[in-house]
């Protein structure tokens, strides 16, 4: 164990010293640094062997001749090449010096062993091969040029006066020795290159496996494109992202899955990135091969594209690398925020409208109450006639009842939307209901010079509903009809029976409603011809209360009107409204169990509007739930439209 620790310490010391010899320009590049270290090790080892063998040779030979001096100088060139590489970091220059040293030794040996006919000339082949294995093109060219010059030098060495320096070795011995040593040297270089190549390929395989593992671990899709947008390669996450194997996205496979309307923008973005190099982000819709858990087959995606530098393009020659991620959830959150912002703005608008309308409706009767109360309670009351006192008291009572109606209407809306309205279905006598409502409103109609009539009720109109709610709906509708019908007009109340539904219809020949105002009917505080200069009093909550009460019964509301042609409002109710209450109770239990279910009992009835007298196209469009503003900023759409009876 001690020996191992010493060897390890020695190796570490050697690695540290070798790292200190490598030029600073290649320290950050592992591949180039490895080639520099390999060159330094081999040349320093050659220098050590040369310095160890030179003293015995000089003792044996004595003073060296000129050719021997050239050979000794050539042996020093590899050591000098290592010094040049350590100082300059230029590998090809160092290889050229080393090749010059090897060529000098070969030329000297050839001159001493026969000149042009010497077998030592075979070593010149090893000079460019050794440089080629280094991986440097300039080093290979320089070594080839030096080897060619060495061949010419060997050819001319036969004319040199060698004399007694010539080595008279038998050709049968010299030829195999030089050939075997040359082959051995080249084979050693080739095996070292193959070993280094194998290590490099192993590292590349490890890096590729690590990259594939990393790319497969992320949910985003990574693709490599050419300048025309074609996919050259895709990450393994394609199976999770698109539902298809990565190979199926190559070429135009990814583009074929992009929504056709988004393809031009995607191709333009990739082309711009390839041409200009500036990163780009492009959103698009992507069709999936396999549906997601929620059943959707189309997602909103966002691609971030970057250009690949020419040196990093790799074997596939890709120009652009792109990362695509699913932004459907982010888009949904953004839409929810936009809806919430719009609802908040609308709620603020409704609040402002509510304050303006209610303040007007409260201030007018309060002014009358205060004013006439001051008159009756002041010093001038003793001079008033009994008729004038009764008139003032009547105005005070009328104003108080108006205030009470406004407050009761607001409370009714609040109770309906909060689910606190006492809804008790029971058998209702429809004929008695119509008669009592008409009798209640007849006095107001007569005072306004309007004829109020009720049509006969068809036989078999048995209705199970909340009698108080039905009475309030009819009173609100008749009151609105009387209010907006000029003197001499006519208001008609009728009942129609059709299948399992019953229609309560209030029709008039009053001023009517413009087509532009029809879509807003049923909104709280909305009044036709609204504003402080309007000719009719009211809070604009009458039809909203009707919608809320009809919703309690599981019914629907339809309005037909046109300017100058009057208005017809139809409330469609199921014959047995107790089922609506049972369904609401079931939904309430489900909501208490954790499910986000809004009971249908708390939803306003769907409403359908149309122009009176206009041709109705078939099929009849579904009723649309209009938002009820302050109390229901965004009600869900009705599950099934209520058809009109009759």
C-alpha positions as CSV (number, residue, x, y, z in Angstrom):
1,X,0.0,0.0,0.0
2,X,2.9,2.3,0.8
3,X,4.4,1.6,-2.7
4,X,1.1,2.4,-4.3
5,X,0.9,5.7,-2.5
6,X,4.4,6.6,-3.5
7,X,3.7,5.6,-7.2
8,X,0.5,7.7,-7.1
9,X,2.3,10.6,-5.6
10,X,5.0,10.3,-8.3
11,X,2.4,10.2,-11.0
12,X,0.7,13.2,-9.6
13,X,3.9,15.1,-9.5
14,X,4.7,14.1,-13.1
15,X,1.3,15.2,-14.3
16,X,1.6,18.5,-12.5
17,X,5.0,19.1,-14.1
18,X,3.7,18.1,-17.5
19,X,0.7,20.4,-17.1
20,X,3.1,23.2,-16.4
21,X,4.8,22.7,-19.7
22,X,1.6,22.9,-21.8
23,X,1.0,26.3,-23.4
24,X,-1.8,28.4,-21.8
25,X,-3.7,28.8,-25.1
26,X,-4.7,25.1,-25.1
27,X,-5.4,24.5,-21.4
28,X,-9.1,25.0,-21.9
29,X,-9.4,22.6,-24.9
30,X,-9.1,18.9,-23.7
31,X,-8.6,17.4,-27.2
32,X,-5.8,19.8,-28.3
33,X,-4.2,19.7,-24.8
34,X,-4.0,15.9,-25.0
35,X,-2.1,16.1,-28.3
36,X,0.3,18.6,-26.9
37,X,1.0,16.5,-23.9
38,X,1.5,13.4,-26.0
39,X,4.0,15.3,-28.2
40,X,5.9,16.6,-25.2
41,X,6.1,13.2,-23.5
42,X,7.5,11.4,-26.7
43,X,10.0,14.2,-27.5
44,X,11.2,14.6,-24.0
45,X,11.6,10.8,-23.7
46,X,13.7,10.9,-26.9
47,X,15.8,13.6,-25.5
48,X,16.4,11.7,-22.3
49,X,17.5,8.6,-24.2
50,X,19.7,10.6,-26.5
51,X,21.5,12.4,-23.6
52,X,21.9,9.0,-21.8
53,X,23.5,7.3,-24.9
54,X,25.6,10.2,-26.1
55,X,28.5,10.0,-23.5
56,X,29.2,6.3,-24.1
57,X,29.1,6.9,-27.9
58,X,31.6,9.7,-27.7
59,X,33.9,7.6,-25.5
60,X,33.8,4.8,-28.0
61,X,34.1,7.0,-31.2
62,X,36.2,9.9,-29.9
63,X,35.8,13.2,-31.6
64,X,32.8,13.0,-33.9
65,X,33.1,13.7,-37.6
66,X,31.0,16.2,-39.5
67,X,28.3,13.7,-40.4
68,X,28.2,12.4,-36.9
69,X,27.9,16.0,-35.6
70,X,24.9,16.6,-37.9
71,X,23.3,13.3,-36.6
72,X,23.8,14.4,-33.0
73,X,22.3,17.8,-33.8
74,X,19.3,16.1,-35.4
75,X,18.8,14.1,-32.2
76,X,18.6,17.4,-30.3
77,X,15.9,18.8,-32.6
78,X,13.0,16.8,-30.9
79,X,14.0,18.2,-27.6
80,X,14.2,21.7,-29.1
81,X,10.7,21.1,-30.7
82,X,9.3,20.4,-27.3
83,X,10.7,23.6,-26.0
84,X,9.2,25.5,-28.9
85,X,5.8,23.9,-28.4
86,X,5.8,24.7,-24.7
87,X,6.7,28.4,-25.4
88,X,4.5,29.1,-28.5
89,X,1.7,26.5,-28.5
90,X,2.2,26.0,-32.2
91,X,2.0,22.2,-32.8
92,X,2.7,22.2,-36.5
93,X,5.9,24.1,-36.1
94,X,7.0,21.7,-33.4
95,X,6.1,18.8,-35.6
96,X,8.1,20.3,-38.5
97,X,11.2,20.6,-36.3
98,X,10.8,17.0,-35.0
99,X,10.4,15.8,-38.6
100,X,13.5,17.7,-39.6
101,X,15.4,16.0,-36.8
102,X,14.2,12.5,-37.9
103,X,15.0,13.3,-41.5
104,X,18.5,14.5,-40.6
105,X,19.2,11.2,-38.7
106,X,17.9,9.1,-41.7
107,X,20.1,11.1,-44.2
108,X,23.2,10.7,-42.0
109,X,22.6,6.9,-41.7
110,X,22.0,6.6,-45.4
111,X,25.2,8.5,-46.2
112,X,27.2,6.2,-43.9
113,X,25.6,3.0,-45.3
114,X,25.7,3.3,-49.0
115,X,24.0,6.6,-50.0
116,X,21.2,6.2,-52.5
117,X,21.3,2.5,-52.3
118,X,21.1,2.4,-48.4
119,X,18.1,0.7,-46.8
120,X,17.9,3.6,-44.3
121,X,16.0,5.6,-46.9
122,X,12.9,3.5,-46.1
123,X,12.7,5.5,-42.8
124,X,11.7,8.7,-44.8
125,X,8.2,7.1,-45.2
126,X,7.7,7.3,-41.5
127,X,8.3,11.1,-41.4
128,X,5.0,12.2,-43.0
129,X,3.1,9.3,-41.5
130,X,4.1,10.3,-38.0
131,X,3.0,13.9,-38.7
132,X,-0.3,12.7,-40.3
133,X,-1.1,10.8,-37.2
134,X,-0.8,14.0,-35.1
135,X,-4.0,15.3,-36.8
136,X,-2.4,18.5,-38.1
137,X,-2.7,19.2,-41.9
138,X,0.1,21.9,-41.9
139,X,2.4,19.5,-39.9
140,X,1.7,16.7,-42.5
141,X,2.5,19.1,-45.4
142,X,5.7,20.4,-43.7
143,X,6.8,16.8,-42.9
144,X,6.2,15.7,-46.5
145,X,8.2,18.6,-47.9
146,X,11.1,17.8,-45.4
147,X,11.0,14.1,-46.3
148,X,11.2,14.9,-50.1
149,X,14.2,17.2,-49.4
150,X,15.7,14.3,-47.3
151,X,15.3,12.0,-50.3
152,X,17.2,14.4,-52.5
153,X,19.9,14.7,-49.8
154,X,20.3,10.9,-49.7
155,X,20.6,10.8,-53.5
156,X,23.4,13.4,-53.3
157,X,25.1,11.8,-50.3
158,X,26.9,9.4,-52.6
159,X,29.1,12.2,-53.9
160,X,30.3,13.1,-50.4
161,X,33.9,12.2,-49.4
162,X,33.0,9.7,-46.7
163,X,36.1,7.6,-46.8
164,X,36.8,5.6,-43.7
165,X,33.6,6.8,-42.0
166,X,31.5,4.5,-44.2
167,X,30.0,1.6,-42.4
168,X,30.6,-1.5,-44.5
169,X,27.5,-3.5,-43.3
170,X,26.3,-6.4,-45.3
171,X,23.1,-5.5,-47.3
172,X,21.5,-8.8,-46.1
173,X,21.6,-7.5,-42.5
174,X,21.1,-3.7,-43.1
175,X,18.0,-4.1,-45.2
176,X,15.9,-6.2,-42.7
177,X,17.1,-4.1,-39.7
178,X,16.1,-0.8,-41.2
179,X,12.9,-2.2,-42.6
180,X,11.8,-3.9,-39.4
181,X,12.7,-0.8,-37.3
182,X,10.8,1.4,-39.7
183,X,7.8,-0.9,-39.7
184,X,7.9,-1.1,-35.9
185,X,8.0,2.6,-35.5
186,X,5.1,3.2,-37.9
187,X,3.1,0.3,-36.3
188,X,3.7,1.8,-32.8
189,X,2.5,5.2,-34.1
190,X,-0.6,3.6,-35.7
191,X,-1.5,1.6,-32.6
192,X,-1.1,4.6,-30.4
193,X,-3.3,6.6,-32.8
194,X,-5.9,3.8,-32.8
195,X,-5.8,3.7,-29.0
196,X,-6.2,7.4,-28.8
197,X,-9.0,7.3,-31.5
198,X,-10.8,4.6,-29.5
199,X,-10.6,6.6,-26.3
200,X,-11.9,9.7,-28.2
201,X,-14.8,7.6,-29.6
202,X,-15.6,6.2,-26.2
203,X,-15.7,9.7,-24.8
204,X,-17.9,10.8,-27.6
205,X,-20.2,7.9,-27.0
206,X,-20.3,8.8,-23.3
207,X,-21.0,12.4,-24.1
208,X,-23.8,11.5,-26.6
209,X,-25.4,9.1,-24.1
210,X,-25.2,11.7,-21.4
211,X,-26.7,14.3,-23.8
212,X,-29.5,11.9,-24.8
213,X,-30.2,11.1,-21.2
214,X,-30.4,14.8,-20.3
215,X,-32.6,15.7,-23.3
216,X,-34.9,12.7,-22.6
217,X,-35.3,13.9,-18.9
218,X,-36.7,17.3,-19.8
219,X,-40.3,17.7,-21.1
220,X,-39.4,20.3,-23.7
221,X,-38.8,19.2,-27.3
222,X,-35.3,20.0,-28.8
223,X,-34.9,20.0,-32.6
224,X,-32.1,20.7,-35.0
225,X,-33.1,22.4,-38.3
226,X,-31.5,23.5,-41.5
227,X,-31.9,27.0,-43.0
228,X,-35.2,25.9,-44.7
229,X,-36.8,24.7,-41.5
230,X,-36.5,21.0,-42.1
231,X,-35.9,18.9,-38.9
232,X,-32.5,17.1,-39.1
233,X,-32.7,15.6,-35.6
234,X,-35.1,15.6,-32.6
235,X,-34.7,14.7,-29.0
236,X,-36.2,11.6,-27.4
237,X,-38.8,13.7,-25.6
238,X,-40.8,13.8,-28.8
239,X,-42.7,10.7,-27.8
240,X,-44.0,12.5,-24.7
241,X,-44.4,15.9,-26.3
242,X,-46.0,15.1,-29.6
243,X,-46.9,11.4,-29.2
244,X,-44.6,10.3,-32.0
245,X,-41.1,9.0,-32.3
246,X,-38.3,11.4,-32.9
247,X,-37.6,9.9,-36.4
248,X,-41.1,10.8,-37.5
249,X,-40.4,14.5,-36.9
250,X,-37.5,14.6,-39.3
251,X,-37.9,16.4,-42.6
252,X,-41.3,18.1,-42.6
253,X,-42.7,15.8,-39.9
254,X,-42.8,18.6,-37.3
255,X,-44.1,21.2,-39.8
256,X,-46.9,18.9,-40.8
257,X,-48.2,18.8,-37.2
258,X,-48.1,22.6,-36.9
259,X,-51.4,24.4,-37.5
260,X,-51.6,25.4,-41.1
261,X,-52.2,29.1,-40.2
262,X,-49.0,29.2,-38.0
263,X,-46.6,27.5,-40.5
264,X,-45.5,30.7,-42.4
265,X,-44.6,32.5,-39.2
266,X,-42.6,29.4,-37.9
267,X,-40.7,29.0,-41.2
268,X,-40.0,32.7,-41.4
269,X,-38.6,32.7,-37.8
270,X,-36.2,29.8,-38.4
271,X,-35.1,31.4,-41.7
272,X,-34.4,34.7,-40.0
273,X,-32.4,33.0,-37.2
274,X,-30.3,31.1,-39.7
275,X,-29.6,34.3,-41.8
276,X,-29.1,36.9,-39.1
277,X,-28.2,34.9,-36.0
278,X,-30.5,36.8,-33.6
279,X,-32.5,34.4,-31.4
280,X,-36.3,34.4,-32.0
281,X,-39.4,33.2,-30.2
282,X,-42.5,32.1,-32.2
283,X,-45.8,30.8,-30.8
284,X,-47.8,28.3,-32.7
285,X,-50.5,25.6,-32.4
286,X,-49.4,22.1,-32.5
287,X,-51.5,19.0,-33.3
288,X,-50.6,15.9,-31.3
289,X,-50.6,12.3,-32.5
290,X,-52.0,11.1,-29.2
291,X,-54.5,13.0,-27.0
292,X,-53.4,14.4,-23.7
293,X,-54.9,13.3,-20.3
294,X,-57.6,16.0,-20.7
295,X,-58.5,14.7,-24.2
296,X,-57.1,17.7,-26.1
297,X,-55.2,17.0,-29.3
298,X,-54.0,20.5,-30.0
299,X,-51.7,22.5,-27.7
300,X,-50.3,26.0,-27.7
301,X,-46.5,25.8,-28.1
302,X,-43.6,28.3,-28.1
303,X,-40.4,27.7,-29.9
304,X,-37.1,29.5,-29.0
305,X,-34.6,29.2,-31.9
306,X,-30.8,29.9,-31.9
307,X,-28.3,29.7,-34.7
308,X,-25.5,27.1,-34.4
309,X,-22.0,28.4,-35.2
310,X,-20.3,26.7,-38.2
311,X,-17.7,25.0,-36.0
312,X,-20.3,23.4,-33.7
313,X,-22.8,22.3,-36.4
314,X,-21.7,18.7,-36.1
315,X,-22.1,15.8,-38.6
316,X,-25.7,16.6,-39.5
317,X,-24.8,20.2,-40.7
318,X,-27.6,21.7,-38.7
319,X,-27.9,25.5,-38.7
320,X,-30.6,26.2,-36.1
321,X,-31.3,24.5,-32.7
322,X,-34.8,25.1,-31.2
323,X,-36.4,24.4,-27.9
324,X,-40.2,24.0,-28.0
325,X,-42.3,23.9,-24.8
326,X,-46.0,23.5,-24.1
327,X,-47.4,26.9,-23.0
328,X,-51.1,25.8,-23.0
329,X,-51.3,26.0,-19.2
330,X,-49.6,29.4,-19.2
331,X,-51.9,30.6,-21.9
332,X,-54.9,29.4,-20.0
333,X,-53.8,31.3,-16.9
334,X,-53.2,34.4,-19.0
335,X,-56.7,34.1,-20.4
336,X,-58.1,33.6,-16.9
337,X,-56.3,36.7,-15.8
338,X,-57.7,38.6,-18.7
339,X,-61.2,37.4,-18.0
340,X,-60.7,38.3,-14.3
341,X,-59.5,41.7,-15.3
342,X,-62.4,42.2,-17.6
343,X,-64.8,41.0,-15.0
344,X,-63.3,43.3,-12.4
345,X,-63.6,46.3,-14.8
346,X,-67.1,45.3,-15.6
347,X,-68.0,44.9,-11.9
348,X,-66.5,48.4,-11.3
349,X,-68.6,49.7,-14.1
350,X,-71.7,48.0,-12.8
351,X,-71.0,49.3,-9.3
352,X,-70.8,52.8,-10.7
353,X,-74.0,52.4,-12.6
354,X,-75.6,50.9,-9.6
355,X,-74.7,53.8,-7.4
356,X,-75.8,56.3,-10.0
357,X,-79.2,54.5,-10.6
358,X,-80.0,53.7,-7.0
359,X,-79.0,57.2,-5.8
360,X,-81.3,58.7,-8.4
361,X,-84.2,56.3,-7.5
362,X,-83.7,56.9,-3.8
363,X,-83.0,60.7,-3.9
364,X,-86.2,61.6,-5.9
365,X,-88.7,60.0,-3.5
366,X,-86.7,61.0,-0.4
367,X,-86.8,64.6,-1.6
368,X,-90.5,64.4,-1.9
369,X,-90.9,62.8,1.5
370,X,-88.7,65.3,3.2
371,X,-90.2,68.3,1.4
372,X,-93.9,67.4,2.0
373,X,-93.1,66.3,5.5
374,X,-91.6,69.8,6.2
375,X,-94.8,71.4,4.8
376,X,-97.1,69.2,6.9
377,X,-95.0,69.7,10.0
378,X,-94.3,73.4,9.5
379,X,-96.1,76.5,10.6
380,X,-98.0,76.6,7.3
381,X,-99.7,73.3,8.0
382,X,-102.6,75.0,9.8
383,X,-103.5,76.9,6.7
384,X,-103.6,73.8,4.4
385,X,-107.0,72.5,3.4
386,X,-107.9,68.9,4.3
387,X,-107.8,68.0,0.6
388,X,-104.3,69.4,0.2
389,X,-103.1,67.7,3.3
390,X,-104.4,64.3,2.1
391,X,-102.7,65.0,-1.3
392,X,-99.4,65.6,0.4
393,X,-99.8,62.6,2.6
394,X,-100.6,60.5,-0.5
395,X,-97.4,61.7,-2.2
396,X,-95.4,60.8,0.9
397,X,-97.0,57.3,1.0
398,X,-96.4,56.8,-2.7
399,X,-92.8,57.8,-2.4
400,X,-92.3,55.5,0.6
401,X,-93.8,52.6,-1.3
402,X,-91.5,53.3,-4.2
403,X,-88.5,53.2,-1.8
404,X,-89.8,50.0,-0.3
405,X,-90.1,48.5,-3.8
406,X,-86.5,49.4,-4.7
407,X,-85.2,47.9,-1.4
408,X,-87.3,44.8,-1.8
409,X,-86.2,44.3,-5.4
410,X,-82.5,44.6,-4.3
411,X,-83.1,42.1,-1.5
412,X,-84.9,39.7,-3.8
413,X,-81.9,39.8,-6.3
414,X,-79.5,39.2,-3.4
415,X,-81.5,36.3,-2.0
416,X,-81.9,34.7,-5.4
417,X,-78.2,34.9,-6.3
418,X,-77.1,33.9,-2.7
419,X,-79.4,30.8,-2.8
420,X,-81.4,32.0,0.2
421,X,-84.7,32.6,-1.6
422,X,-87.4,30.5,0.1
423,X,-88.5,28.3,-2.9
424,X,-91.4,26.1,-2.0
425,X,-93.1,24.4,-5.0
426,X,-96.8,23.6,-4.6
427,X,-99.9,23.2,-6.8
428,X,-100.8,26.6,-8.2
429,X,-104.2,27.6,-9.6
430,X,-103.0,29.3,-12.8
431,X,-106.4,31.0,-13.5
432,X,-106.6,32.5,-10.0
433,X,-103.0,33.6,-10.3
434,X,-103.6,35.6,-13.5
435,X,-106.8,37.1,-12.1
436,X,-105.3,38.3,-8.9
437,X,-102.2,39.8,-10.6
438,X,-104.4,41.6,-13.2
439,X,-106.7,42.9,-10.4
440,X,-103.7,44.1,-8.5
441,X,-102.3,46.1,-11.5
442,X,-105.7,47.2,-13.0
443,X,-105.8,50.3,-10.9
444,X,-102.4,51.4,-12.1
445,X,-103.4,50.6,-15.7
446,X,-106.6,52.5,-15.5
447,X,-104.9,55.5,-14.1
448,X,-102.5,55.4,-17.1
449,X,-105.3,55.0,-19.6
450,X,-104.3,51.5,-20.6
451,X,-106.5,48.5,-21.2
452,X,-105.4,45.4,-19.2
453,X,-107.0,42.1,-20.3
454,X,-106.3,38.5,-19.5
455,X,-107.0,35.7,-22.0
456,X,-108.9,32.6,-20.9
457,X,-106.6,29.9,-19.4
458,X,-106.6,26.6,-21.4
459,X,-107.9,23.5,-19.6
460,X,-105.4,21.2,-17.9
461,X,-102.8,23.9,-16.9
462,X,-101.8,22.2,-13.7
463,X,-98.6,23.9,-12.4
464,X,-96.4,22.9,-9.5
465,X,-94.3,26.0,-8.6
466,X,-93.7,28.6,-6.0
467,X,-96.9,30.7,-6.0
468,X,-95.3,33.8,-4.5
469,X,-92.5,33.7,-7.1
470,X,-94.9,33.3,-10.0
471,X,-97.0,36.2,-8.7
472,X,-93.9,38.4,-8.5
473,X,-92.8,37.5,-12.0
474,X,-96.2,38.4,-13.4
475,X,-96.5,41.6,-11.5
476,X,-93.0,42.7,-12.6
477,X,-93.8,41.9,-16.2
478,X,-97.3,43.6,-16.2
479,X,-95.8,46.7,-14.4
480,X,-93.1,47.0,-17.0
481,X,-95.7,46.6,-19.8
482,X,-97.9,49.3,-18.3
483,X,-95.0,51.6,-17.7
484,X,-93.8,51.5,-21.3
485,X,-97.2,51.6,-23.0
486,X,-98.6,55.0,-23.9
487,X,-102.1,56.1,-23.0
488,X,-104.7,54.3,-25.0
489,X,-102.5,51.2,-25.4
490,X,-103.3,47.6,-24.6
491,X,-101.6,45.0,-22.3
492,X,-102.6,41.3,-22.6
493,X,-101.8,38.5,-20.2
494,X,-102.2,34.9,-21.4
495,X,-101.2,31.3,-20.7
496,X,-100.1,28.7,-23.3
497,X,-99.7,25.0,-22.7
498,X,-97.2,22.9,-24.7
499,X,-96.0,19.4,-23.8
500,X,-94.4,19.4,-20.3
501,X,-94.0,23.2,-20.2
502,X,-96.2,26.2,-19.6
503,X,-95.8,29.7,-21.0
504,X,-96.7,32.9,-19.1
505,X,-97.0,35.6,-21.7
506,X,-97.3,39.4,-21.2
507,X,-97.7,41.3,-24.4
508,X,-98.2,45.1,-25.1
509,X,-98.3,47.5,-28.0
510,X,-96.1,50.0,-26.3
511,X,-92.9,51.9,-27.4
512,X,-90.9,48.7,-27.9
513,X,-87.2,48.1,-27.7
514,X,-84.5,48.8,-30.4
515,X,-82.6,45.8,-31.8
516,X,-79.3,47.3,-30.3
517,X,-80.7,47.2,-26.8
518,X,-82.2,43.7,-27.0
519,X,-78.9,41.8,-26.2
520,X,-78.6,43.7,-22.9
521,X,-82.1,42.9,-21.6
522,X,-81.9,41.1,-18.3
523,X,-78.7,42.9,-17.1
524,X,-79.1,44.4,-13.7
525,X,-79.8,48.2,-13.7
526,X,-80.0,48.2,-17.5
527,X,-82.9,50.5,-18.7
528,X,-84.0,51.1,-22.2
529,X,-83.3,54.7,-23.0
530,X,-81.4,55.0,-19.7
531,X,-79.9,58.1,-18.3
532,X,-81.0,60.9,-16.0
533,X,-83.2,62.3,-18.8
534,X,-85.3,59.2,-19.1
535,X,-89.1,59.6,-18.9
536,X,-89.8,56.4,-16.9
537,X,-88.9,55.7,-13.3
538,X,-87.3,52.4,-12.2
539,X,-84.1,50.7,-11.2
540,X,-83.8,48.3,-14.2
541,X,-84.0,45.2,-12.0
542,X,-87.5,44.0,-12.9
543,X,-86.5,41.7,-15.7
544,X,-83.4,40.6,-13.7
545,X,-85.7,39.5,-10.9
546,X,-87.9,37.6,-13.4
547,X,-84.8,35.8,-14.8
548,X,-83.7,34.9,-11.3
549,X,-87.1,33.5,-10.3
550,X,-87.5,31.7,-13.5
551,X,-84.1,30.1,-13.0
552,X,-85.3,28.8,-9.6
553,X,-88.0,26.9,-11.4
554,X,-85.6,25.6,-14.2
555,X,-87.4,27.8,-16.7
556,X,-86.4,30.2,-19.5
557,X,-87.2,33.7,-20.7
558,X,-87.7,35.0,-24.3
559,X,-88.3,38.6,-25.4
560,X,-89.7,39.8,-28.7
561,X,-89.8,43.5,-29.4
562,X,-89.4,46.2,-32.0
563,X,-89.7,50.0,-31.9
564,X,-93.4,50.9,-32.3
565,X,-94.5,47.3,-32.3
566,X,-94.6,46.7,-28.6
567,X,-93.0,43.9,-26.5
568,X,-93.9,40.3,-25.7
569,X,-92.1,38.6,-22.8
570,X,-92.6,34.9,-22.3
571,X,-91.6,32.9,-19.2
572,X,-91.5,29.2,-19.9
573,X,-91.8,27.0,-16.8
574,X,-91.8,23.2,-16.4
575,X,-95.2,21.9,-15.3
576,X,-93.5,20.3,-12.3
577,X,-90.9,22.7,-10.9
578,X,-90.3,20.5,-7.8
579,X,-87.8,18.5,-10.0
580,X,-85.7,21.7,-10.4
581,X,-85.5,22.0,-6.6
582,X,-84.5,18.3,-6.2
583,X,-81.8,18.7,-8.9
584,X,-80.5,21.8,-7.1
585,X,-80.3,19.9,-3.8
586,X,-78.4,17.1,-5.4
587,X,-75.9,19.6,-6.9
588,X,-75.5,21.2,-3.5
589,X,-74.6,17.9,-1.9
590,X,-72.0,17.3,-4.7
591,X,-70.6,20.8,-4.1
592,X,-70.3,20.1,-0.4
593,X,-68.3,16.9,-1.2
594,X,-65.6,18.9,-2.8
595,X,-66.7,19.2,-6.4
596,X,-66.9,22.7,-7.9
597,X,-70.5,22.7,-8.9
598,X,-72.6,25.8,-9.0
599,X,-76.2,24.8,-8.1
600,X,-78.6,25.5,-11.0
601,X,-81.0,27.0,-8.4
602,X,-78.6,30.0,-8.1
603,X,-78.4,30.6,-11.9
604,X,-80.5,33.1,-13.8
605,X,-82.7,31.7,-16.5
606,X,-81.4,31.6,-20.0
607,X,-82.9,34.4,-22.2
608,X,-83.5,34.6,-25.9
609,X,-84.2,37.9,-27.7
610,X,-85.6,38.5,-31.1
611,X,-87.0,41.3,-33.2
612,X,-90.8,41.3,-33.1
613,X,-92.4,40.7,-36.5
614,X,-89.1,39.5,-38.1
615,X,-88.9,36.1,-39.8
616,X,-87.5,33.5,-37.4
617,X,-85.0,31.2,-39.1
618,X,-85.0,27.5,-38.2
619,X,-83.7,26.0,-36.1
620,X,-84.2,28.4,-33.2
621,X,-80.8,29.4,-31.7
622,X,-80.0,28.3,-28.2
623,X,-80.9,30.7,-25.4
624,X,-77.9,32.7,-24.2
625,X,-77.2,33.4,-20.6
626,X,-76.4,37.0,-20.3
627,X,-74.2,38.1,-17.4
628,X,-76.1,39.7,-14.5
629,X,-73.3,42.0,-13.6
630,X,-73.0,42.9,-9.9
631,X,-74.4,39.6,-8.7
632,X,-73.1,37.2,-11.4
633,X,-70.1,38.4,-13.3
634,X,-69.7,35.3,-15.4
635,X,-72.5,32.8,-15.3
636,X,-71.9,29.4,-17.0
637,X,-73.9,28.7,-20.2
638,X,-77.1,26.8,-19.9
639,X,-76.8,23.0,-20.3
640,X,-79.9,22.7,-22.4
641,X,-82.1,25.4,-23.9
642,X,-85.7,25.7,-22.8
643,X,-88.0,25.4,-25.8
644,X,-91.0,27.7,-26.0
645,X,-94.3,26.0,-25.3
646,X,-97.0,26.2,-27.9
